[in-house]
Amino acid sequence: MAELGTHEIEIWHYIARYKREHNGCSPTYEQIGDAVGISSKDHVKRDLEKLDAAGYIRLPRGVARGIELLQDPLEPPASSHMIRLPLLGVIHAGEAIPTLDQNITPLEWVQVARNLVGNGKNMYLLQVSGNSMIDALVNDGDTIVMEQTQLADDGDLVAAWLKKKQATTLKRFFRRDGWIVLRPENPTLQEKKYRPSEIEIQGKVVCVIRSNTRPGASFVTRPIRPN
């Protein structure tokens, strides 16, 4: 706690209390300033950025009331070997189906080993629905740790937004002859190709949490690369 000043600590506690009282919703900068006696929004912003840098909260870009609480001052501290990541919804490993927007209040928080995800920056969890990725050891009901990014290399497991379908799907990513190929890891299913303008990469898989190990996340495997 030594790296935080009095205002930062007060803000951290206020955010935790506010979220409890408002069903997970975050306070505005103005509300935070009023609660801790700071009139300047720039001052509030600087204090929030310090909390973000110290790993106590996360400040999503361009999201009103979107402050995420990474460590709750009103709960016992988590193990230094674990980090809590937000579970945001479902991704479909099968036919592309619209999924939950990522700028939402987490459904729950799950502890994941730090040696797999580092500081967890720009990472979140999604639960897998479907069996199109079973040969990559990603099964229906598993939970995947995603890194939010629009970049992917050949062979990455990605969350791909299909613009025409307005839907997200989990597939293996490849570039071929000017096309983007999304390949399932199931011998009964066929790969599909898209023009680069037809899809958008929303994230890539960092690791997989088996469905029978949550919420402790004690058994985790990295996604298997293709041969």
N, C-alpha and C positions, 0 to 999 in steps of 0.2 A: 504493500500500500504506500510505500515511501515515495513513489514517483508521482502520486496524485496530491493535488492541493485540496484545501478545504472545499472550494466551490465544486471541483470535479467530483469529490466524494458525495457532496450533497446532491448534485445532479444525478449521479449514478443511483443513489437510494431513491430519489424522487421518481426516476423512470421506472424502477422496479415496482414501487408502490402504485404508480399510475396504471401500469399494465395489469396489475392484479385487480384493480378497481374498474377497469374499462375493457375487460374481455380481451386482453392482449394488444389493444390499440396503444400507440405511442403518443405522448404529448407533443404539442407544437413547440417551436423554439420560444415563442412568446410565453406560453404557459410555464416552460422550464425557467425562463428568466424571472417571471413573477414569483415562482415558488421558492427560488433561492436568493432573490433580491438583486438580480442583475438586470439593468435596464437596456443594455446594449445587446442586440441580436448577434453582432459580430463577436462579442465576448462569449456568449453562449456557444456559438459555432466553434470558437477556438477550444473551449473546454470539452466539447463533444469530440472534437478531433483528437484531443489528448487521450480521452477514454477509448476511442477507437484504436489509436496507436498502441495503447497499453493492453489491448485485447479484452476489455470489459464490455464493449458494445461494438456494433457494426453499423456504419452509416451508409445505407444504399443510396446510389445516385438517383436524383430526380424522383424520389418517392416521398410523397407527403405522409407524415406520421409513420415512417417506415423504419424507425430506429429498432435494431435487433439487440436483445440483451444476451450477450455471450456468457457472462458470469453474473449470477444473481446474488447481490449482497445480503439478501434475506434468506438464503439457503446455505448449507454447509458447502465449502469449496470442493470442487471436483479434484480427482487425483491429478497430479502434475503430469502424469503420463497419458492423460486422456483429454480430449477437447470435445465440447458439445457443438453439434451441428444441427441446423433446422431441417426437419422433414416437411417438405412443402407440398407433396401431393403424389400423383401417380403418373408413370410414363408407360406407354404401351409397346411391348415387344411382340408385335404382331401387326395387324392392320392399323394404320395410323388413325388415332382417335383424339379429338381435342382433349387437352389436359389442363390442369390448373395453372394459372398464371403464377410466375415465380415471385411477384411482388405482393405476397399475401402474408398474413400472420401464420407462422409455422403451426402445423397440426400437433407437433410435439418436438422435443429435443432429444437427440440420441448421442451417447458418448462413443467416440471413435478414438483409437490409439493415435497419439501425436506422431509416432514414427511413420505412420502411413500418410498423414495429411498435413504435417508441419503445423503452421499456425492456423490452418483452416480458412485462410482468406479466400474469398470468392468461391467457397464450396458450400454445397447443400445436399440434401438427400432426397431421393425419389423412390417410391415403391414400384416394383416391376409388376406389370400385368401382362400375361401372355407367355408363349413358349417359343418365340421365333429365335431366341438367342441361347438355346439350351446347350449347344456345342461349345459356346464360350463360357459355360458354367454360370450362366445367368438365368435363373429359373423363375417361374411365376411365384410371386410372393417375396422374392429377395428384395433387398434394399441396396441401391447403388449410391456411392458418393460421387457427385458431379462437380467438376470445376467449370464455373461459368466462363465461357470463352467462345469466340467466333472463329477460332483457328483450329484446324485439325490436320493430322498427317495420315497418309495411307495406313490403313490397319487399325486406326483408333475406333473405339466404340463411342458413338456420338448420339446426342439428342438432336435430331434434325427436324426443323420446322418446315413443313410442306405448305408453301404459300397458297396453292390452289385449293388444297383440302382444308386449310386453316387448322392443321393438326400436327402433333408431334409424334415421332416414332423413334425407337431405339434400334440402331443398326450399325454395322461395320462400314466404315467410310473409305472410299477409294476415288482417285481421279483417273479417268481413262479417255484418251483421245478427245479432250474437251468436254467430257461429260462427268457428272458426279454419279458414282454408283453406290447405292445403299444395299448392302448384302446381309441377309439374315444368316444366322448360324444354326440352321435347321435344314437337314437334307430334303425335307418335304416341301420347302419353300424356295421361290425363285428371287434372285436379285432384281432390282429395278434401277433404271438410270434416269437422271434428271439433268436439265440444263442448269448451270450454276445459278442463273437468275431465279430458278424455281424453288430453291431451298435456302435455308439459313441455319448455320450451326449455332445451337444455343448453349452447348456444353459438351464436355467429354468425360467419360467414366474414369475415375481415379482408382476405385476399388469396389468390391462387392461384399455386402454383408449377408450371410446366409439367413434365410427366414427363420430358422430354428435357433438363432443365436441372439436376436434382438430381445430386450433393449440393451444388453450389455456389450454387444459388438465385440465379443471375445474371439471369434473366428472370422477373419477377413482375408480375402484373396485379391490380388491384383488381376485385372482382366487379362485373359490369355491372348497374345498376339498371334496372328495367322502364320502358318508355315510359309 
